Amino acid sequence: MLITREMDYALRILRAMYQNGHMSAAAIAQREHIPKAVTLKVLKQLHAAGLVLSRRGSNGGYLLRKNCGELYLGDLFCMLGEPLRLNRCQKPGYRCENRPEGDCGLCRELSRIQEVLDGELRKTPLSAIFQEAEEICQ
């Protein structure tokens, strides 16, 4: 399991728009200390996932399309890639090489932990996470 730098950037970009509304890519990049080229790349992914709207022109920029009160970390991981998995044995349809007739004790325990992780990733909406981050920074 690894939260990539790109996923971190996506969260920070969403936070910037949640806290400031409509923003240009340059303003997001400057606020979040992300290179502009990377910001544009991640914004493109967020747009493709239906999370942000883009507007062209002199008043152009980006804004949130989804309500962060209804969006969770687990949702974001699924929309931008694959769900977080502790190990390959948590993927649907996986057959354990050590116990082809059924899961081994390790797979069973990792699956239990995966269920807890999945619950945590769907426990707190992004809006609550972003609000808390804003309060800490003030």
C-alpha positions as protocol buffer text, in pm:
chain_id: "A"
residue {
  index: 1
  type: MET
  ca { x: 0 y: 0 z: 0 }
}
residue {
  index: 2
  type: LEU
  ca { x: 138 y: 333 z: -100 }
}
residue {
  index: 3
  type: ILE
  ca { x: -17 y: 673 z: -124 }
}
residue {
  index: 4
  type: THR
  ca { x: 171 y: 812 z: -420 }
}
residue {
  index: 5
  type: ARG
  ca { x: 298 y: 1167 z: -450 }
}
residue {
  index: 6
  type: GLU
  ca { x: 43 y: 1215 z: -726 }
}
residue {
  index: 7
  type: MET
  ca { x: -240 y: 1117 z: -489 }
}
residue {
  index: 8
  type: ASP
  ca { x: -101 y: 1359 z: -232 }
}
residue {
  index: 9
  type: TYR
  ca { x: -103 y: 1633 z: -496 }
}
residue {
  index: 10
  type: ALA
  ca { x: -460 y: 1547 z: -592 }
}
residue {
  index: 11
  type: LEU
  ca { x: -571 y: 1585 z: -231 }
}
residue {
  index: 12
  type: ARG
  ca { x: -390 y: 1916 z: -195 }
}
residue {
  index: 13
  type: ILE
  ca { x: -539 y: 2048 z: -521 }
}
residue {
  index: 14
  type: LEU
  ca { x: -889 y: 1950 z: -411 }
}
residue {
  index: 15
  type: ARG
  ca { x: -827 y: 2113 z: -73 }
}
residue {
  index: 16
  type: ALA
  ca { x: -719 y: 2438 z: -239 }
}
residue {
  index: 17
  type: MET
  ca { x: -1037 y: 2451 z: -446 }
}
residue {
  index: 18
  type: TYR
  ca { x: -1252 y: 2351 z: -149 }
}
residue {
  index: 19
  type: GLN
  ca { x: -1110 y: 2636 z: 57 }
}
residue {
  index: 20
  type: ASN
  ca { x: -1090 y: 2899 z: -220 }
}
residue {
  index: 21
  type: GLY
  ca { x: -1346 y: 2806 z: -484 }
}
residue {
  index: 22
  type: HIS
  ca { x: -1268 y: 2886 z: -848 }
}
residue {
  index: 23
  type: MET
  ca { x: -889 y: 2897 z: -903 }
}
residue {
  index: 24
  type: SER
  ca { x: -641 y: 2901 z: -1189 }
}
residue {
  index: 25
  type: ALA
  ca { x: -389 y: 2621 z: -1220 }
}
residue {
  index: 26
  type: ALA
  ca { x: -112 y: 2874 z: -1151 }
}
residue {
  index: 27
  type: ALA
  ca { x: -280 y: 2988 z: -829 }
}
residue {
  index: 28
  type: ILE
  ca { x: -328 y: 2630 z: -713 }
}
residue {
  index: 29
  type: ALA
  ca { x: 35 y: 2545 z: -793 }
}
residue {
  index: 30
  type: GLN
  ca { x: 162 y: 2848 z: -604 }
}
residue {
  index: 31
  type: ARG
  ca { x: -63 y: 2794 z: -301 }
}
residue {
  index: 32
  type: GLU
  ca { x: 16 y: 2424 z: -270 }
}
residue {
  index: 33
  type: HIS
  ca { x: 385 y: 2445 z: -369 }
}
residue {
  index: 34
  type: ILE
  ca { x: 340 y: 2203 z: -658 }
}
residue {
  index: 35
  type: PRO
  ca { x: 516 y: 2254 z: -993 }
}
residue {
  index: 36
  type: LYS
  ca { x: 267 y: 2402 z: -1243 }
}
residue {
  index: 37
  type: ALA
  ca { x: 322 y: 2123 z: -1497 }
}
residue {
  index: 38
  type: VAL
  ca { x: 241 y: 1862 z: -1232 }
}
residue {
  index: 39
  type: THR
  ca { x: -60 y: 2063 z: -1117 }
}
residue {
  index: 40
  type: LEU
  ca { x: -195 y: 2068 z: -1474 }
}
residue {
  index: 41
  type: LYS
  ca { x: -136 y: 1693 z: -1511 }
}
residue {
  index: 42
  type: VAL
  ca { x: -322 y: 1613 z: -1189 }
}
residue {
  index: 43
  type: LEU
  ca { x: -602 y: 1859 z: -1273 }
}
residue {
  index: 44
  type: LYS
  ca { x: -646 y: 1675 z: -1603 }
}
residue {
  index: 45
  type: GLN
  ca { x: -685 y: 1347 z: -1411 }
}
residue {
  index: 46
  type: LEU
  ca { x: -929 y: 1507 z: -1166 }
}
residue {
  index: 47
  type: HIS
  ca { x: -1128 y: 1646 z: -1460 }
}
residue {
  index: 48
  type: ALA
  ca { x: -1135 y: 1307 z: -1633 }
}
residue {
  index: 49
  type: ALA
  ca { x: -1260 y: 1150 z: -1308 }
}
residue {
  index: 50
  type: GLY
  ca { x: -1543 y: 1404 z: -1296 }
}
residue {
  index: 51
  type: LEU
  ca { x: -1418 y: 1573 z: -980 }
}
residue {
  index: 52
  type: VAL
  ca { x: -1345 y: 1919 z: -1119 }
}
residue {
  index: 53
  type: LEU
  ca { x: -1476 y: 2146 z: -1392 }
}
residue {
  index: 54
  type: SER
  ca { x: -1249 y: 2350 z: -1613 }
}
residue {
  index: 55
  type: ARG
  ca { x: -1327 y: 2682 z: -1776 }
}
residue {
  index: 56
  type: ARG
  ca { x: -1130 y: 2846 z: -2053 }
}
residue {
  index: 57
  type: GLY
  ca { x: -1076 y: 3213 z: -2116 }
}
residue {
  index: 58
  type: SER
  ca { x: -979 y: 3519 z: -1918 }
}
residue {
  index: 59
  type: ASN
  ca { x: -1197 y: 3409 z: -1626 }
}
residue {
  index: 60
  type: GLY
  ca { x: -1096 y: 3050 z: -1671 }
}
residue {
  index: 61
  type: GLY
  ca { x: -972 y: 2807 z: -1414 }
}
residue {
  index: 62
  type: TYR
  ca { x: -1092 y: 2511 z: -1215 }
}
residue {
  index: 63
  type: LEU
  ca { x: -1360 y: 2446 z: -959 }
}
residue {
  index: 64
  type: LEU
  ca { x: -1497 y: 2149 z: -774 }
}
residue {
  index: 65
  type: ARG
  ca { x: -1767 y: 1949 z: -945 }
}
residue {
  index: 66
  type: LYS
  ca { x: -1831 y: 1706 z: -661 }
}
residue {
  index: 67
  type: ASN
  ca { x: -1942 y: 1792 z: -310 }
}
residue {
  index: 68
  type: CYS
  ca { x: -1651 y: 1715 z: -75 }
}
residue {
  index: 69
  type: GLY
  ca { x: -1907 y: 1633 z: 194 }
}
residue {
  index: 70
  type: GLU
  ca { x: -2004 y: 1329 z: -10 }
}
residue {
  index: 71
  type: LEU
  ca { x: -1653 y: 1227 z: -118 }
}
residue {
  index: 72
  type: TYR
  ca { x: -1419 y: 1008 z: 86 }
}
residue {
  index: 73
  type: LEU
  ca { x: -1053 y: 912 z: 58 }
}
residue {
  index: 74
  type: GLY
  ca { x: -1147 y: 563 z: -56 }
}
residue {
  index: 75
  type: ASP
  ca { x: -1361 y: 710 z: -334 }
}
residue {
  index: 76
  type: LEU
  ca { x: -1075 y: 929 z: -450 }
}
residue {
  index: 77
  type: PHE
  ca { x: -834 y: 636 z: -466 }
}
residue {
  index: 78
  type: CYS
  ca { x: -1082 y: 438 z: -674 }
}
residue {
  index: 79
  type: MET
  ca { x: -1154 y: 731 z: -907 }
}
residue {
  index: 80
  type: LEU
  ca { x: -787 y: 806 z: -972 }
}
residue {
  index: 81
  type: GLY
  ca { x: -646 y: 458 z: -980 }
}
residue {
  index: 82
  type: GLU
  ca { x: -699 y: 139 z: -792 }
}
residue {
  index: 83
  type: PRO
  ca { x: -832 y: 92 z: -442 }
}
residue {
  index: 84
  type: LEU
  ca { x: -563 y: 68 z: -175 }
}
residue {
  index: 85
  type: ARG
  ca { x: -479 y: -294 z: -109 }
}
residue {
  index: 86
  type: LEU
  ca { x: -249 y: -427 z: 161 }
}
residue {
  index: 87
  type: ASN
  ca { x: -145 y: -716 z: -57 }
}
residue {
  index: 88
  type: ARG
  ca { x: -239 y: -882 z: -383 }
}
residue {
  index: 89
  type: CYS
  ca { x: -439 y: -1142 z: -193 }
}
residue {
  index: 90
  type: GLN
  ca { x: -702 y: -875 z: -120 }
}
residue {
  index: 91
  type: LYS
  ca { x: -788 y: -839 z: -488 }
}
residue {
  index: 92
  type: PRO
  ca { x: -1116 y: -1002 z: -590 }
}
residue {
  index: 93
  type: GLY
  ca { x: -1065 y: -1345 z: -742 }
}
residue {
  index: 94
  type: TYR
  ca { x: -711 y: -1389 z: -605 }
}
residue {
  index: 95
  type: ARG
  ca { x: -604 y: -1753 z: -556 }
}
residue {
  index: 96
  type: CYS
  ca { x: -337 y: -1812 z: -296 }
}
residue {
  index: 97
  type: GLU
  ca { x: -34 y: -2000 z: -433 }
}
residue {
  index: 98
  type: ASN
  ca { x: 22 y: -2158 z: -93 }
}
residue {
  index: 99
  type: ARG
  ca { x: -334 y: -2284 z: -51 }
}
residue {
  index: 100
  type: PRO
  ca { x: -507 y: -2301 z: -392 }
}
residue {
  index: 101
  type: GLU
  ca { x: -808 y: -2471 z: -232 }
}
residue {
  index: 102
  type: GLY
  ca { x: -863 y: -2175 z: 3 }
}
residue {
  index: 103
  type: ASP
  ca { x: -694 y: -1880 z: 166 }
}
residue {
  index: 104
  type: CYS
  ca { x: -403 y: -1918 z: 401 }
}
residue {
  index: 105
  type: GLY
  ca { x: -392 y: -1768 z: 750 }
}
residue {
  index: 106
  type: LEU
  ca { x: -189 y: -1473 z: 625 }
}
residue {
  index: 107
  type: CYS
  ca { x: -442 y: -1391 z: 353 }
}
residue {
  index: 108
  type: ARG
  ca { x: -723 y: -1422 z: 606 }
}
residue {
  index: 109
  type: GLU
  ca { x: -556 y: -1181 z: 852 }
}
residue {
  index: 110
  type: LEU
  ca { x: -464 y: -931 z: 580 }
}
residue {
  index: 111
  type: SER
  ca { x: -823 y: -945 z: 457 }
}
residue {
  index: 112
  type: ARG
  ca { x: -946 y: -862 z: 809 }
}
residue {
  index: 113
  type: ILE
  ca { x: -709 y: -565 z: 826 }
}
residue {
  index: 114
  type: GLN
  ca { x: -815 y: -461 z: 473 }
}
residue {
  index: 115
  type: GLU
  ca { x: -1178 y: -444 z: 586 }
}
residue {
  index: 116
  type: VAL
  ca { x: -1079 y: -211 z: 871 }
}
residue {
  index: 117
  type: LEU
  ca { x: -873 y: 4 z: 632 }
}
residue {
  index: 118
  type: ASP
  ca { x: -1161 y: 23 z: 381 }
}
residue {
  index: 119
  type: GLY
  ca { x: -1393 y: 133 z: 662 }
}
residue {
  index: 120
  type: GLU
  ca { x: -1150 y: 405 z: 771 }
}
residue {
  index: 121
  type: LEU
  ca { x: -1108 y: 532 z: 414 }
}
residue {
  index: 122
  type: ARG
  ca { x: -1487 y: 579 z: 398 }
}
residue {
  index: 123
  type: LYS
  ca { x: -1532 y: 718 z: 749 }
}
residue {
  index: 124
  type: THR
  ca { x: -1453 y: 1089 z: 715 }
}
residue {
  index: 125
  type: PRO
  ca { x: -1564 y: 1303 z: 420 }
}
residue {
  index: 126
  type: LEU
  ca { x: -1299 y: 1514 z: 248 }
}
residue {
  index: 127
  type: SER
  ca { x: -1479 y: 1830 z: 360 }
}
residue {
  index: 128
  type: ALA
  ca { x: -1414 y: 1745 z: 726 }
}
residue {
  index: 129
  type: ILE
  ca { x: -1049 y: 1666 z: 653 }
}
residue {
  index: 130
  type: PHE
  ca { x: -1004 y: 1990 z: 458 }
}
residue {
  index: 131
  type: GLN
  ca { x: -1178 y: 2200 z: 727 }
}
residue {
  index: 132
  type: GLU
  ca { x: -959 y: 2054 z: 998 }
}
residue {
  index: 133
  type: ALA
  ca { x: -647 y: 2123 z: 791 }
}
residue {
  index: 134
  type: GLU
  ca { x: -758 y: 2484 z: 741 }
}
residue {
  index: 135
  type: GLU
  ca { x: -819 y: 2533 z: 1115 }
}
residue {
  index: 136
  type: ILE
  ca { x: -475 y: 2395 z: 1201 }
}
residue {
  index: 137
  type: CYS
  ca { x: -303 y: 2627 z: 951 }
}
residue {
  index: 138
  type: GLN
  ca { x: -470 y: 2940 z: 1090 }
}
